[in-house]
Amino acid sequence: MSPLPFLNTWSEALSGLTIKGFPLGLFIVAAVPLVFIALYALTYGVYGERKISAFMQDRLGPMEVGKWGILQTLADILKLLQKEDIVPTVADKFLFVIGPGILFVGSFLAFAVLPFGPAFIGADLNVGLFYAIGIVAIEVVGILAAGWGSNNKWSLYGAVRSVAQIVSYEIPASIALLCGAMMAGTLSMQGINVLQSGPYGFVHFFLFQSPVAWLPFLIYFIASLAEVNRAPFDIPEAESELVAGYFTEYTGMKFAVIFLAEYGSMFMVAAVLSVVFLGGWNSPLPNIGPVTLNNWTSGPAWGAFWIIMKGFFFIFVQMWLRWTLPRLRVDQLMYLCWKVLTPFAFIGFVLTAVWEIYMR
Amino acid sequence: MSEYFSNIKTGVTTIATGMAITFRHFLNAVRRKGDAGIDDADYFRQVDGLVTLQYPREAIPTPAVGRYRLYNDIDDCIGCLQCERACPVECIAIETIKVTSDDLAVCGKTSKGQQKRMWVPVFDIDVAKCMTCGICTSVCPTECLVHTPVSDFSEFDVRNMIYHFGNLSRMEAEAKRRKLAEQQAAAAKEKEAKAAAEPAAEDRTEA
């Protein structure tokens, strides 16, 4: 493994950029993931999900606003902007207002350690992966604040369920990610990525580097669904029983912020999954003799392309699962977490450790 | 313990099966479900593809003999009021004026040659109320009241759902009404005069 020449060059150049002492570059570094979340939530997140769900149910989805309904999301945003921003009179105003904020900040902070390609990362922490798992847990506070502050039985139930779910599922998720960290020997996101780069593309990915890596990979994928409250673990929302769960009382832009946070964390977990097990920004194409596909498809821009595509693929799988599976009951959810995922995560952890120490 | 593992196995296999089904539907989204009718041999075989019909722009045509919106051919209507009486929901409102003897030719005949004896200035059908039961059409003696295959006739204003089929303007109707009243008054006067004259004649014969 040779250190890549362009590792972190873009973000470092940006963070050094100051105009009359004003650290403009740092703002740009922070703004890039924000703009990315907004753009992706607008296009793939909302419009894509509506279309994908429609196609899976033999429907057409939005078709009226623009050709094939591509402007539907803009119409939705215009509607949300015009909506009255209601704070219920009996709500706890402070918690109600800061709830969505904490939620979004929690989801957005994790993007700091997300490498958008080899040349761009917000902060290449040496504990990046740990930070990513830890900071996402702040969302729980936001959800609880929103649910409690709403002073509404549905919201509170949604919040309680969500907190129980996220706190429980963090255990198998973290253990599964620890397997990846064990294989890498580092917690730095860029470090994990660099370790998975090589001339043979996907062969160097951790998923294919160990015969047991598929187990933590699957466990993290399942647990990450629960962490971002996606179906089949969407009991905090549970439209059919809790109206909309912890954001029942939210309207207008606060509602939009909650949604943005949800889409932000969706991409976050998808990206973490691809960084830890599927090589992040590394091209999956191998070099075959003179056809150096891997070399051709590597580089800062290609890296951004690959990690975003990998993230989008897992978001597609999340959507696919959402429109396939019914919602789990609360007790089934806990059963799956504590009696299935956690023991298997430990087994995967031990097997990975044995593999790393004695077999490799 | 074996139940625990069989549960996991069931979970995995059912999820895989379900995801295969939804993915097949996702791939089939590039085509539309066929439009073979119920009498087509392929009717039950057209299971793949999108089912959505983008309604105002595309619609399954109603049958040519479809019985939806009511239509009254007022030129054939003899104003017999049978449909009004037959209607279970009272959605038909008719006003008629008797045709004076000198107007019979003006009023004309139905397409089957029956002399019309009533002006029909008001023939209102509230299609919002109409439940397309068809009783009115079955009692209509001249078969001028029919259900048409037009099935989509929604309106923004409910008042537009009342369809006017009357063929006389308000002024014309007023004129006809006055004419009839005059004729009836004249006839009554004549009758009175006749009645007054006849007892006198009787008296004369007796005397």
HADDOCK unambig.tbl for C-alpha pairs under 7 A between the chains (distance, minus, plus):
assign (segid A and resid 55 and name CA) (segid B and resid 25 and name CA) 6.77 0.50 0.50
assign (segid A and resid 55 and name CA) (segid B and resid 26 and name CA) 5.03 0.50 0.50
assign (segid A and resid 55 and name CA) (segid B and resid 29 and name CA) 5.32 0.50 0.50
assign (segid A and resid 56 and name CA) (segid B and resid 22 and name CA) 5.40 0.50 0.50
assign (segid A and resid 56 and name CA) (segid B and resid 23 and name CA) 6.78 0.50 0.50
assign (segid A and resid 56 and name CA) (segid B and resid 25 and name CA) 5.12 0.50 0.50
assign (segid A and resid 56 and name CA) (segid B and resid 26 and name CA) 4.47 0.50 0.50
assign (segid A and resid 57 and name CA) (segid B and resid 25 and name CA) 6.90 0.50 0.50
assign (segid A and resid 58 and name CA) (segid B and resid 25 and name CA) 6.50 0.50 0.50
assign (segid A and resid 58 and name CA) (segid B and resid 29 and name CA) 6.42 0.50 0.50
assign (segid A and resid 58 and name CA) (segid B and resid 49 and name CA) 6.09 0.50 0.50
assign (segid A and resid 58 and name CA) (segid B and resid 50 and name CA) 4.32 0.50 0.50
assign (segid A and resid 58 and name CA) (segid B and resid 51 and name CA) 5.82 0.50 0.50
assign (segid A and resid 59 and name CA) (segid B and resid 50 and name CA) 5.40 0.50 0.50
assign (segid A and resid 59 and name CA) (segid B and resid 51 and name CA) 6.06 0.50 0.50
assign (segid A and resid 59 and name CA) (segid B and resid 52 and name CA) 5.34 0.50 0.50
assign (segid A and resid 60 and name CA) (segid B and resid 50 and name CA) 6.76 0.50 0.50
assign (segid A and resid 60 and name CA) (segid B and resid 52 and name CA) 6.10 0.50 0.50
assign (segid A and resid 321 and name CA) (segid B and resid 19 and name CA) 6.89 0.50 0.50
assign (segid A and resid 324 and name CA) (segid B and resid 18 and name CA) 5.98 0.50 0.50
assign (segid A and resid 324 and name CA) (segid B and resid 19 and name CA) 5.95 0.50 0.50
assign (segid A and resid 324 and name CA) (segid B and resid 22 and name CA) 6.22 0.50 0.50
